[in-house]
Amino acid sequence: MKKPEKNVEYADPAHIYTTSYIRNSKAIGVLWGVFTICFAIINIVVFVQPQWIGDTQDSKGTGYFGLWQWCLVSGGSGGGGLECRGKLDDFSTLLNTPSVAGTVLVGLSVILTLLTICSMLLFFFLRSSTVFHIAGWMQLLAAVLLGVGVAVFPAGWSAPEIREVCGPTARQYNVGECGLRWAFILAIIGVLDAIVLATLAFVLATRHVKLQPEPEPIYGGSMYKGQMNAGFLGDGASLTGSRKSLNLQPVMLMPHPDHDRYSEFSHHTARSKTSAYRAHYASSVQNFQL
C-alpha cells in the first residue's frame, strides 16, 4: 500500500526576521503617531496658557505671565480680581519685543506640529520612508522653533508689568521674586519630546526592509519546500528535520544506448542468471552524481 505524501515546509530564517521586523516597525510607527499627537496637544497648551512665570509668597504683587497674555490684579495690589491683557491678533498689546518674538516662534512651532499630523494622510499615497522623512524634518524644525521661543522669552522679564509683580530685581533672564510656572516647564519638555520624535521618524525612514525575491528551485523541485515521498527516505533523513539533516545528493540515471535493459523488477531465475545479457546489466545503467 502506497504511503501518502507529506508536505514539508521549511521556514527561512531571513523570512522570519523580515516578518518580525516589519511587525515591530508598524507597532513603533503607531506609537510615533500617538506621541506626535500628544506633542501637538502639549505645544498648543504651552502656547495659549499664561502660566510661564508667576508670583510666589515673596513676590511684590500678584499675577502671572505667558507668551502673549498676562494677568494682574485689577485696581492695584489692594484688592479686585485678576484682569488678563494681551491679544494675539494685536501685537501692540504684548509686553515687549521678546514677547512678540517668542509668540511668533512658538506659534510657528504649533503650525508645523499640526502639519505633521496632517502629513500622516500621505501614508495612503506615498512610501512610508518618504512620509517619515517629511514628518521628521517638520518635527525637528518645530523643536528648534519651540526651543528658540523658550530661550527668547526670558529676555523680556525686564518689562515694567513684570517688575510690578516680581520686584525690582527682575531683569533679563532673572525672574526676581517670581517663579517658573508649569507651562514653562512643559515647554522645555516639549522641546525634548520633539527631538526624540524627529529622531525616531528618521530611524523609521532609513531602516526599511528590502524584500528579496525567492530563489528558483533546482532539480525540477525544491528540496527545501515541497513534497517528499516517505518511501524514498533513508535512515538518516527526516521529514520533520532540517534541510541539512537530509543530506541528499541529486543523482541522474542514464541508460546505456547500445544494450538491452534487464528489468530490475523481474524475478531472478536460473535462466536469467545465465543469460548473455546479464553481464551487460551492470554497465547498462550508469550513475552520474552531480
Backbone as a ProteinNet text record, in pm:
[ID]
protein_1_A
[PRIMARY]
MKKPEKNVEYADPAHIYTTSYIRNSKAIGVLWGVFTICFAIINIVVFVQPQWIGDTQDSKGTGYFGLWQWCLVSGGSGGGGLECRGKLDDFSTLLNTPSVAGTVLVGLSVILTLLTICSMLLFFFLRSSTVFHIAGWMQLLAAVLLGVGVAVFPAGWSAPEIREVCGPTARQYNVGECGLRWAFILAIIGVLDAIVLATLAFVLATRHVKLQPEPEPIYGGSMYKGQMNAGFLGDGASLTGSRKSLNLQPVMLMPHPDHDRYSEFSHHTARSKTSAYRAHYASSVQNFQL
[TERTIARY]
85.1	0	87.8	60.4	142.4	113.1	222	206.8	172	88	52.7	172.3	181.2	289	262	368.8	358.3	418.2	355.9	406.5	506	623.6	728.9	755.1	736.5	758.5	873.5	974.6	1089.8	1087.1	1088	1084	1224.2	1236.1	1363.9	1389.5	1506.2	1532.7	1525.5	1571.8	1564.3	1419.5	1332	1190.5	1127.7	1164.8	1113	1158.1	1286.6	1339.3	1269.3	1248.1	1181.9	1039.8	965.2	828.2	821.7	911.2	914.5	952.6	1048	1092	981	909.4	800.3	690.7	658.6	555.6	596.7	721.8	768.8	776.1	815.4	822.5	685.4	584.4	449.1	403.8	436	397.7	467.9	597.5	671.5	617.4	579.9	521.5	389.8	308.4	182.4	210.1	307.8	344.8	397.8	474.8	524.2	408.2	307.1	191.6	115.4	100.1	28	102.9	235.6	312.8	325.1	315	312	186.4	73.8	-49.9	-39.7	22.5	41.8	130.4	235.2	321.8	246.5	157.4	78	-10.2	-68.8	-151.2	-66.2	53.2	144.1	179.9	209.5	251.1	139.1	16.9	-95.9	-121.5	-115.5	-138.7	-32.6	93.2	201.8	180.6	128.1	112.4	0.7	-108	-224.6	-227.9	-153.4	-162.1	-69.5	-118.7	-33.6	29.3	80	135	284	358.2	501.2	576.5	548.3	604.1	490.7	507.2	403.1	455.4	367.5	405.8	429.1	500.3	523.9	486.4	513.6	484.1	570.6	687.1	777.4	760.1	666.4	651.3	590.6	621.2	570.6	422.8	380.7	240.9	186.7	69	2.1	-25.4	10.1	-14.4	69.8	46.9	124.4	128.4	227.6	257.9	279.5	236.1	260.1	331.1	325.6	392.2	329.8	199.5	132	20.2	-0.8	-107.4	-54.8	-98.2	-61.3	-181.6	-183	-296	-244.9	-300.7	-264.7	-390.4	-370	-482.6	-532.3	-658.7	-716.2	-731.8	-702.8	-715.4	-598.7	-479.7	-363.6	-359.9	-263.8	-244.2	-337.9	-416.1	-502	-622.7	-679.3	-798.4	-839	-953.9	-1001.8	-955.4	-1016.1	-979.7	-871.4	-831	-726.8	-785.7	-715.5	-755.6	-647.3	-686.4	-590.2	-586.2	-469.2	-448.4	-362.3	-359.2	-282.6	-371.4	-359.4	-438.1	-344.7	-379.4	-294.6	-300.4	-410	-423.8	-376	-324.2	-274	-142.7	-32.7	97.7	133.3	62.6	92.6	49.6	-37	-80.8	12.5	113.9	208.7	307.6	377.9	463.9	578.8	655.8	774.1	812.6	924.9	970.5	1002.7	1072.1	1094.5	965	859.8	731.4	672.8	687.9	640.2	718.8	852	935.3	903.5	889.2	854.4	719.7	623.8	489.8	494.5	567.5	576.9	646.3	754.7	831	750.6	690.3	610.6	485.9	428.7	313.5	348.7	464.8	509.9	534.8	584.7	605.1	472.8	368.4	235.9	185.2	204.5	158.6	231.3	362.1	438.3	395.2	363.4	317.8	184.3	93.7	-34.7	-16.1	78.4	107	167.1	242.6	297.9	186.9	86	-27.6	-101.8	-118.1	-185.3	-103.9	28.4	113.1	96.8	37.7	14.6	-81.1	-161.8	-250.7	-172.8	-48.9	32.6	74.2	56.2	87.4	2.3	-113.1	-200.6	-156.8	-66.8	-30.5	119	204.1	348.2	409.9	537.7	610.6	627.9	629.3	640	771.2	880.7	1008.6	1003.9	936.5	924.2	842.6	732.8	647.5	721.4	795.9	870.5	979.3	1041.2	1140.5	1075.8	961.8	892.7	852.1	791.2	746.2	864.2	974.2	1091.1	1150.4	1160.3	1213.9	1120.6	990.3	897.3	902.8	914.7	924.9	1056.1	1163.2	1290.9	1285.5	1224.4	1210.7	1118.3	1012.1	922.6	995.3	1083.3	1161.2	1255	1317.6	1409.2	1333	1219.1	1140.3	1091.2	1043.5	996.4	1111.4	1227.8	1343.1	1390.2	1392.3	1433.1	1330.4	1202.3	1099.5	1113.6	1145.1	1168	1290.9	1394.1	1515.9	1498.2	1408.9	1390.7	1298.8	1202.3	1102.8	1163.5	1263.7	1319	1387	1416.5	1478.2	1381.7	1253.3	1155.4	1112	1185	1144.6	1176.7	1233.6	1259.7	1145.2	1032.3	917.2	861.3	809	753.2	641.3	556.8	447.5	500.2	608.7	666.7	734.5	800.4	863.8	760.8	643.2	537.3	498.8	511.4	477.9	603.1	709.9	829.4	932.5	908.3	1000.1	1105	1181.2	1282	1401.7	1417.3	1530.1	1505.2	1383.8	1353.2	1418.3	1486.1	1550.9	1566	1638.9	1654.9	1718.5	1648.9	1692.1	1707.5	1638	1632.5	1488.8	1419.7	1277.9	1250.5	1351.9	1333.3	1263.3	1157.2	1084.1	974.7	957.9	859	921.6	843.2	891.3	841.2	905.7	864.5	739.1	644.6	518.6	525.2	418.7	416.3	422.1	371.6	372.7	514.9	598.2	737.7	811.3	788.4	849.5	797.3	667.9	608.6	664.9	698.3	757.9	896.1	974.2	1105.6	1090.9	994.2	968	924.3	845.6	801.4	916.9	1019	1137.4	1206.9	1227.1	1292.2	1206.1	1075.8	984.5	990.9	994.6	1000.4	1131.3	1241.6	1370.2	1368.2	1312.8	1304.5	1214.8	1101.2	1009.7	1071.8	1144.3	1210.7	1318	1394.4	1496.3	1433.1	1323.6	1253.7	1198.1	1148.8	1096.9	1207.9	1326	1437.9	1483.4	1480.2	1517.7	1418.2	1289.6	1188	1196.2	1243.8	1253.6	1371.6	1479.2	1600.6	1611.6	1556.1	1568.1	1446.8	1434.5	1328	1386.6	1303.3	1346.6	1326.9	1430	1420.4	1396.5	1279.3	1244.3	1312.9	1380.4	1447.8	1357	1358.1	1275.8	1323.6	1229.8	1262.8	1338.2	1451	1528	1451	1486.8	1421	1462.4	1370.4	1406.6	1493.9	1577.5	1667.9	1624.7	1674.8	1649.7	1500.8	1430.6	1290.7	1198.9	1249	1168.4	1257.6	1205.6	1284.9	1300.4	1425.7	1448.9	1404.1	1385.8	1359.5	1211.1	1135.4	992.3	922.1	827.7	755.9	713.2	699.4	650.6	762.5	769.5	867.8	796	827.1	768	844.9	774.1	840.4	903.2	856.4	911.8	1053	1099.2	1231.8	1328.9	1291.5	1380.3	1463.8	1591.8	1678.3	1669.2	1757.6	1756.2	1804.8	1893.5	1950	1864.2	1752.9	1668.2	1546	1488.7	1372.6	1278.9	1149.7	1051.4	1039.6	1064.1	1049.1	1181.2	1291.7	1421.4	1453.7	1572.4	1616.3	1668	1690.6	1737.2	1882.4	1957.6	2093.8	2093.7	1990.2	1986.2	1949.6	1886.4	1852.8	1977.2	2070.5	2198	2175.4	2082.9	2051	2137.9	2184.4	2263	2180.5	2162.8	2086.7	2162.6	2095.9	2156.4	2072.3	2137	2067.8	2106.4	2008.5	2030.9	2026.3	2132.8	2142.4	2150	2054.4	2060.8	2164.6	2227.8	2324.7	2250.9	2288.9	2209	2230.5	2338.4	2373	2328.7	2273.9	2239.1	2096.6	2041	1906.5	1910	1802.3	1797	1726.6	1777	1716.4	1630.3	1508.1	1415.8	1461.5	1478	1520.9	1405.4	1285.7	1169.7	1129.1	1195.7	1162	1226.8	1180.2	1232	1363.1	1448.3	1575	1550.6	1575	1559	1692.7	1694.7	1819.1	1855.2	1750.8	1776.4	1830.4	1775.3	1821.3	1962.9	2003.1	2139.4	2242.1	2202.7	2296.6	2275.3	2187.2	2157	2278.3	2289.5	2402.2	2390.8	2270.2	2252.2	2273.4	2287.4	2306.7	2438.7	2538.8	2670.7	2668.8	2576.2	2571	2483.9	2419.4	2326.9	2400.5	2516.5	2590.6	2633.5	2658.1	2701.6	2587.2	2467	2355.5	2301.2	2323.1	2276.7	2397.6	2422	2535.9	2484.7	2546.7	2507.2	2598.6	2536.8	2612.4	2568.5	2664.4	2633.9	2673.7	2577.1	2601.2	2661.4
-119.8	0	123.6	214.4	334.4	433.7	479.5	575.4	712.9	787.4	922.3	1015.3	1103.2	1200.2	1308.8	1357.1	1460.1	1590.5	1696.8	1829.5	1875.7	1911.6	1957.5	2104.3	2189.2	2332.3	2373.5	2434.7	2481	2632.8	2690.1	2835.5	2892.2	2988.6	3055.5	3153.3	3148.2	3242.7	3387.9	3417.6	3556.1	3601.6	3509.1	3545	3568.8	3487.2	3505.7	3640.1	3674.5	3802.2	3919.6	3908.2	4016.4	4037.1	3927	3937.5	4000.3	3956.8	4013.2	4160.4	4197	4337.1	4427.4	4382.4	4463.2	4482.1	4373.7	4384.5	4483.2	4474.7	4566.8	4710.3	4728.3	4863	4927.4	4849.1	4903.9	4945.9	4863.9	4898.7	5026.9	5039.7	5160.6	5281.1	5261.2	5370.9	5420	5326.9	5366.8	5446.9	5401.1	5475.8	5615.1	5621.9	5752.6	5845.9	5795.8	5877.6	5923.6	5832.9	5868.6	5978.4	5961.2	6061.4	6193.1	6186.9	6310.8	6391.3	6322.3	6390.6	6447.5	6371.2	6421.3	6546.1	6545.9	6663.3	6784	6761.4	6872.7	6933.2	6847.8	6898.2	6979	6926.5	6998.4	7134.7	7136.6	7261.7	7365.7	7321.9	7415.3	7469.6	7380.7	7424.4	7525	7497.7	7589.5	7725.3	7724.4	7849.9	7937.1	7877.7	7956.8	7986.5	7912.8	7932	8044.4	8138.1	8245.6	8204.8	8085.1	8033.8	8000.2	8088.3	8065	8106.8	8223.1	8267.5	8328.9	8334.3	8390.3	8425	8484.2	8530.5	8413.9	8442.1	8348.2	8418.1	8353	8412.8	8534.9	8541.7	8654.8	8764.2	8749.8	8846.9	8977.3	9080.6	9213.9	9225.9	9165.4	9171.8	9034.7	9033.6	8909	8910.7	8803.4	8791.6	8681.9	8657.6	8558.3	8599.5	8544.1	8590.4	8470.5	8491.2	8392.9	8455.9	8388.6	8441.1	8572.6	8576	8693.3	8744.3	8679.5	8719.1	8722.5	8818.4	8825	8873	8835.2	8865.1	8931	9047.6	9122.1	9152.2	9184.3	9220.3	9357.9	9367.7	9496.7	9587.8	9716.1	9811.9	9810.1	9761.2	9758.6	9631.8	9624.9	9505.1	9497.2	9603	9603.4	9513.2	9499.6	9418.4	9405.1	9338.9	9315.4	9181.3	9143.1	9017	9034.7	8920.4	8923.1	8967.6	9055.7	9103.9	9067	8992	8943	9039.1	9060.2	9151.2	9080.7	9143.1	9086.9	9016.1	9055.1	8994.1	8936.6	8817.8	8750.2	8817.6	8880.6	8946.7	9091.7	9136.8	9274.4	9270.8	9270	9258.1	9382.3	9493	9612.1	9598.5	9502.2	9480.2	9387.6	9333.8	9246.1	9327.7	9264.2	9334.2	9406.7	9332.7	9390.8	9306.1	9342.4	9272.3	9125	9087.3	8944	8864.1	8925.4	8854.9	8832.7	8932.7	8918.1	8808.9	8810.3	8710.1	8569.7	8554.9	8423.5	8375.2	8467.6	8429.6	8381.1	8452.1	8412.2	8277.5	8257.9	8132.7	8012.9	8024.9	7912.8	7891.2	7999	7983	7906.5	7935	7858.5	7712.6	7689.4	7551.7	7475.8	7544.3	7481.4	7448.5	7539.3	7516.2	7396.4	7387	7273.8	7142.1	7146.1	7023.8	6976.6	7070	7033.3	6982.1	7041.1	6991.1	6851.4	6821.6	6687.1	6584.8	6619.9	6528.4	6511.4	6620.4	6610.4	6529.4	6530.9	6455.7	6305.2	6260	6115.9	6062.1	6149.2	6105	6065.3	6110.7	6076.9	5930.6	5859.4	5716.7	5639.2	5693.6	5627	5650.8	5746.2	5783.2	5769.5	5782.1	5778.5	5664.7	5639.4	5538.6	5584.7	5488.5	5522.9	5593.2	5554.8	5620.1	5768.1	5800	5940.2	6020.3	5962.9	6032.7	6054.8	5954.4	5969.5	6075.7	6085.1	6190.2	6329.2	6345	6474.6	6509.7	6414.9	6440	6465.5	6392.6	6411.8	6551.2	6600.7	6736.1	6841.3	6823.8	6920.5	6916.7	6797.3	6788.8	6847.3	6827.1	6885.7	7038	7090.8	7236.2	7290.4	7216.4	7257.9	7259.7	7162.4	7159.6	7279.4	7314	7428.3	7558.1	7576.8	7698.9	7709.4	7597.7	7599.9	7626.4	7565.8	7589.4	7734.2	7792.8	7933.7	8024.2	7991.4	8070	8064.7	7945.5	7933	8012.7	8016.9	8091	8242	8286.8	8430.4	8491.4	8417.3	8471.4	8534	8476.2	8540.7	8674.3	8705.3	8835.3	8951.1	8923.1	9029.1	9041.8	8981.6	8987.4	9121.8	9213.2	9347	9444	9395.8	9481.2	9538.5	9660.2	9721	9637.9	9576.1	9495.7	9375.5	9315.3	9201.3	9248.9	9362.1	9414.4	9454.8	9490.4	9524.3	9404.6	9285.8	9163.8	9099.6	9094.8	9020.9	9106.5	9233.1	9318.1	9382.1	9475.4	9548.4	9462.9	9346.4	9260.2	9183	9186.3	9115.2	9187.4	9111.5	9166.3	9052.4	9078.9	8975.8	8849.5	8736	8604.1	8597.2	8683.7	8679.5	8710.2	8608.4	8621.7	8699.1	8734	8812.3	8733.7	8793.9	8730.1	8636	8623	8530.2	8392.1	8301.9	8166.1	8113.8	8011.3	7948.2	7865.5	7875.7	7801.1	7676.4	7597.5	7467	7477.4	7583.5	7595.9	7610.7	7682.9	7698.8	7564.5	7487.7	7354.8	7262.6	7272	7188.1	7222.7	7349.5	7389.2	7325.1	7319.9	7255.5	7106.6	7042.2	6900.1	6880	6974.8	6964.6	6970.6	7050.1	7056.1	6921.2	6861.1	6729.7	6623.7	6631.7	6536.5	6546.7	6668.1	6686.8	6633.5	6651.2	6599.9	6446.8	6384.1	6237.2	6187.1	6252.5	6210.1	6229	6338.4	6359.3	6252.7	6220.3	6115.8	5981.5	5948.8	5822.8	5819.8	5932.2	5937.3	5911.3	5968	5943.3	5797.4	5737	5595.2	5508.1	5535.2	5457.3	5480.1	5595.8	5625.1	5555.2	5534.2	5476.8	5326.6	5273.2	5129.9	5056	5054.7	4979.3	4853.3	4751.7	4620.5	4611.8	4565.9	4540	4390.5	4357.6	4217.2	4163.2	4049.3	3984.6	3879	3862.2	3758.3	3620	3527.7	3391.5	3322.4	3251.7	3188	3075.6	3050.6	2945.7	2808.5	2713.1	2578.5	2508.5	2415.5	2341.2	2195.6	2127.9	1986.7	1956.3	2050.2	2025.1	2038.5	2051.1	2065	2105.9	2171	2222.9	2118.4	2098.6	2010.6	2076.1	2207.5	2280.3	2300.4	2307.3	2330.8	2242	2163.7	2083.3	1952	1849.8	1720.7	1619	1531.7	1424.7	1294.8	1193.7	1063	994	955.7	893.9	759.7	695.5	565.9	574.8	693.2	708.9	774.5	790.1	848.3	740.3	767.3	674.2	690.7	617.2	623.8	758	820.1	947.9	1067.6	1045.1	1157.5	1163.6	1279.6	1300.2	1396.7	1363.4	1453.2	1582.6	1576	1694.5	1758.3	1707.1	1763.2	1882.4	1934	2048.3	2000	2093.5	2054.2	2008.4	2046.4	1995.3	1849.3	1810	1672.5	1575.4	1624.1	1533.5	1483.1	1574.1	1537.2	1456.9	1499.6	1428.7	1478.8	1387.3	1421.4	1391.5	1484.6	1458.3	1362.1	1257.1	1153.3	1140.3	1133.9	1118.1	982.8	900.1	767.1	776.1	727.1	732.5	591.1	545.9	410.9	405.5	287.7	268	250.3	318.2	313.9	190.4	110.4	4.3	-134.2	-151.1	-285.1	-287.1	-407.3	-425.7	-413.3	-362.5	-343	-460.6	-497.7	-606	-544.6	-586.5	-526.9	-559.3	-457.6	-478.5	-522.5	-524.5	-565.7	-711.4	-775.5	-914.4	-1009	-1134.8	-1233.7	-1291	-1324.8	-1388.9	-1537.4	-1586.1	-1728.3	-1783.6	-1913.9	-1977.4	-1931.3	-1909.4	-1865.7	-1722.4	-1642.9	-1503.2	-1491.4	-1582.9	-1573.8	-1612	-1703.5	-1748.9	-1678.7	-1577	-1508.3	-1430.5	-1423.1	-1349.9	-1200.8	-1154.5	-1011.3	-975	-1074.3	-1045.5	-974.1	-1008.3	-945.9	-798.2	-762	-621.4	-538.4	-600.9	-524	-424	-464.7	-375.2	-248.5	-261.3	-142.7	-75.7	-136.9	-76.3	47.3	60.5	177.6	239.4	361.7	433.2	547.4	560.7	664.7	784.1	894.3	1021.1	1107.6	1136.3	1221	1363.8	1454	1594.6	1665.6
0	0	0	-87.7	-102.9	9.4	72.2	181.4	126.2	198.2	148.7	159.2	63.3	62.1	164.4	223.5	327.4	277.6	314	278.9	382.9	337.9	428.2	398.4	495.6	481.2	572	514.1	590.3	593	714.2	730.7	714	626.2	605	719.4	786	896.1	852.2	731.9	682.9	668.9	623.7	611.2	748.1	846.5	982.3	1037.8	1017.4	1066.4	998.8	867.5	794.2	843.5	863.3	911	1049.2	1138.2	1273.7	1271.8	1185.3	1179.9	1127.8	1025.2	969.8	1074	1148.3	1251.5	1360.3	1405.6	1509.5	1458.1	1332	1276.3	1269.5	1236.4	1232.3	1371.9	1473	1610.3	1655.7	1623.4	1660.5	1584.8	1459.3	1382.1	1441.3	1490.9	1555.3	1682.1	1761.7	1882.7	1847.6	1740.8	1696.3	1663	1594.2	1561.4	1685.2	1783.7	1906.6	1982.7	1996.6	2071	1993	1861.9	1784.4	1814.6	1826.1	1863.8	2005.2	2096	2233.4	2234.2	2152.3	2145.3	2090.2	1995.2	1942.2	2051	2134.7	2244.8	2342.3	2375	2465.2	2406.8	2278.7	2214.4	2215.4	2190.5	2190.6	2331.1	2430.5	2568.6	2611.4	2576.4	2610.5	2545.3	2425.3	2351	2408.5	2453.4	2493.6	2643.1	2723.5	2867.5	2916.1	2996.2	3051.2	3184.3	3190.7	3316	3299.7	3234.6	3218.8	3345.5	3395	3522.3	3603.7	3736	3820.9	3958.9	4037.7	4170.5	4266.2	4371.5	4481.7	4612.9	4724.1	4854.5	4882.1	4819	4840.6	4736.5	4645.8	4537.7	4588.3	4516	4549.8	4517.5	4408.7	4367	4334.3	4271.2	4234.4	4084.3	4019.5	3876	3814.8	3688.7	3614.3	3468.1	3396.6	3260.5	3167.6	3043.5	2938.7	2821.4	2707.1	2588.7	2544	2525.5	2473.4	2564.1	2674.5	2765.7	2908.6	2985	3126.8	3206.5	3333	3419.7	3548.4	3581.7	3701.6	3781.8	3906.6	3992.5	3951.8	3924.9	3884.6	4005.9	3987.7	4096.2	4191.9	4144.5	4231.6	4313.8	4403.5	4484.1	4603.2	4623.6	4740.3	4728.6	4612.6	4600.1	4455	4434.6	4299.5	4246.2	4135.4	4072.9	3969.2	3913.4	3811.3	3678.1	3611.5	3479.6	3378.9	3277	3177.1	3058.9	3008	2895.6	2789.6	2674.6	2563.3	2463.6	2338	2231.6	2125.6	2080.2	1982.6	1846.1	1813.4	1683.3	1685.5	1798.6	1809.3	1888	1815.6	1880.8	1963.4	1940.2	2018.3	2164.3	2193	2330.2	2407.4	2342.8	2411.7	2493.6	2583.2	2678	2608.9	2526.6	2463.3	2342.6	2283	2162	2187.1	2295.5	2319.4	2330.6	2386	2393.1	2253.7	2167.2	2029.3	1956.6	1972.3	1905.6	1956.2	2087.7	2143	2095.9	2085.4	2038	1893.6	1808.8	1667.4	1653.6	1726.3	1714.4	1762.9	1879.6	1931.7	1846.5	1793.6	1704.8	1578.1	1519.2	1402.4	1438.3	1558.1	1603.1	1611.9	1659.5	1665.6	1525.5	1430.5	1293.1	1231.9	1252.5	1198.3	1262	1389.6	1456.2	1399.4	1373.6	1312.7	1169.9	1097.2	962.1	966.2	1069.7	1083.9	1100	1179	1195	1062.5	989.6	859.5	758.9	772.7	679.5	694.4	803.9	819.8	714.7	656.5	548.4	423.9	413.2	295.9	294	404.7	405.9	306.2	271.1	173.9	29.4	6.7	-129.6	-157.7	-56.5	-76.2	3	-25.1	50.5	194	286.3	428.1	459.5	392.1	418.4	381	271.3	230.6	330.9	378.5	475.3	606.2	651.4	776.6	763.3	646.3	625.1	633.3	569	572	715.2	783.8	920.9	1014.3	994.2	1079.4	1067.2	944.9	926.1	985.6	971.4	1029.6	1182.2	1240.5	1386.3	1436.6	1362.5	1402.9	1397.3	1292.4	1282.5	1391.3	1424.1	1532.5	1666	1687.4	1811.2	1819	1706.9	1705.5	1733.5	1668.6	1689.7	1834.1	1888.2	2026.5	2122.8	2096.3	2182.3	2178.6	2059.3	2048.6	2116	2103.1	2170.8	2321.9	2375.2	2519.5	2561.6	2477.1	2511.4	2499.1	2408.8	2387.5	2493	2539.8	2631.3	2757.4	2823.4	2944.4	2917.9	2791.1	2763.1	2786.1	2800.9	2823.9	2968.1	3060.8	3201.9	3267.9	3191.9	3245.9	3220.7	3171.3	3143.8	3274.7	3271.1	3394.4	3456	3374.5	3427.7	3506.1	3457.7	3528.7	3657	3654.9	3775.3	3881.2	3836.3	3931.3	4016.5	3961.7	4034.8	4095.4	4018.7	4059.1	4131.6	4146	4220.6	4131.9	4188.6	4109.2	4068.5	4128.3	4092.2	3962.8	3912.3	3787.6	3670.3	3589.1	3469.5	3368.3	3260.8	3157.4	3216.5	3194.1	3239.8	3392.4	3462	3607.6	3647.8	3700	3727.4	3855.4	3930.2	4051.7	4160.9	4217.2	4326.4	4277.7	4148.4	4091	4071.7	4021.5	3996.6	3863.5	3817.1	3691.8	3715.8	3625.5	3634.1	3545.6	3550.5	3485.5	3332.9	3274.8	3128.4	3075.4	3150.1	3107	3113.3	3219.3	3231.2	3121.4	3093.7	2989.5	2852.4	2830	2702	2684.8	2792.5	2785	2757.2	2822.6	2796.4	2651	2600.1	2461	2362.5	2391.8	2304.5	2299.4	2415.9	2419.9	2351.8	2371.2	2308	2156.5	2104.9	1959.1	1901.6	1973.4	1925.3	1919.4	2023	2024.6	1912.3	1890.1	1784	1645.7	1625.4	1496.2	1472.7	1575.6	1561.9	1528.7	1597.6	1570.8	1428.9	1380.5	1243.5	1142.1	1164.4	1072.7	1078.1	1195.4	1208	1132.2	1148.7	1076.7	926	884.8	741	676.9	750.3	691.6	711.2	819.2	847.1	792.8	658.3	594.7	534.1	522.2	474.3	324.5	254.3	111	91	44	25.6	-98.8	-83.3	-193.9	-255.1	-388	-448.6	-408.9	-397.4	-357.9	-471.1	-442.4	-548	-614.5	-742	-818.8	-766.3	-759	-713.9	-817.7	-771.6	-859.3	-866.1	-971.6	-997.1	-1012.9	-1075.4	-1106	-986.3	-870.9	-749.9	-636.2	-539.9	-429.7	-321	-274.1	-161.5	-31.2	-34.4	88.2	111.9	4.9	16.3	-84.8	-42.5	-138.3	-79.8	-166.2	-125.2	-135.6	-35.4	-33.7	-0.4	-75.2	-51.2	59.7	164.7	279.3	243.9	134.1	96.9	42.6	0	-57.4	38.8	164.6	263.3	328.7	345.3	414.5	564.5	634.9	780.9	830.7	756.4	801.5	768.3	696.5	655.7	744.2	756.4	841.7	773.4	780.4	720.3	797.1	927.1	1011.3	1044.4	991.1	1022.9	936.1	956.6	877.2	744.2	654.6	522.4	525.4	630	641.1	684.3	767	813.9	703.5	593.9	483.5	412.3	385.4	322.6	195.2	112.5	-11.2	-125	-207.8	-325	-450	-538.1	-661.3	-753.7	-797.7	-883.4	-1009.2	-1123.2	-1250.6	-1309.3	-1343.9	-1400.4	-1552.3	-1617.8	-1763.4	-1819	-1900.3	-1960	-2071.7	-2086.9	-2194.4	-2325.3	-2426.3	-2550.7	-2637	-2612.5	-2707.8	-2664.7	-2546.5	-2497.4	-2450.1	-2451.7	-2399.1	-2248.8	-2192.4	-2048.2	-1983.7	-1870.1	-1794.1	-1684.6	-1674.2	-1577.8	-1436.2	-1356.6	-1217.8	-1130.4	-1184.1	-1107.1	-1138.3	-1231.7	-1262.9	-1163.6	-1160.1	-1066.8	-1119.5	-1026.9	-1063.6	-1084.5	-1207.2	-1239.1	-1284.9	-1296.9	-1342.1	-1481.7	-1562.7	-1699	-1703.9	-1611.5	-1612.5	-1562.4	-1473	-1421.2	-1526.6	-1617.3	-1719.7	-1851.6	-1849.8	-1975.2	-2023.5	-2155	-2214.2	-2188.1	-2160.5	-2136.2	-1990.8	-1905.7	-1763.6	-1739.3	-1818.3	-1797.6	-1831.5	-1920.7	-1960	-1866.8	-1770.7	-1685.4	-1597.3	-1547.8	-1458.5	-1529.3	-1660.3	-1735.5	-1809.1	-1802.4	-1876.2	-1808.6	-1679.6	-1606.1	-1539.6	-1570.9	-1514.6	-1428.1	-1314	-1219.8	-1236.4	-1248.8	-1256.8	-1141.3	-1054.5	-939.6	-972.1	-954.9	-987.6	-869.6
[MASK]
++++++++++++++++++++++++++++++++++++++++++++++++++++++++++++++++++++++++++++++++++++++++++++++++++++++++++++++++++++++++++++++++++++++++++++++++++++++++++++++++++++++++++++++++++++++++++++++++++++++++++++++++++++++++++++++++++++++++++++++++++++++++++++++++++++++++++++++++++++++++++++++++++

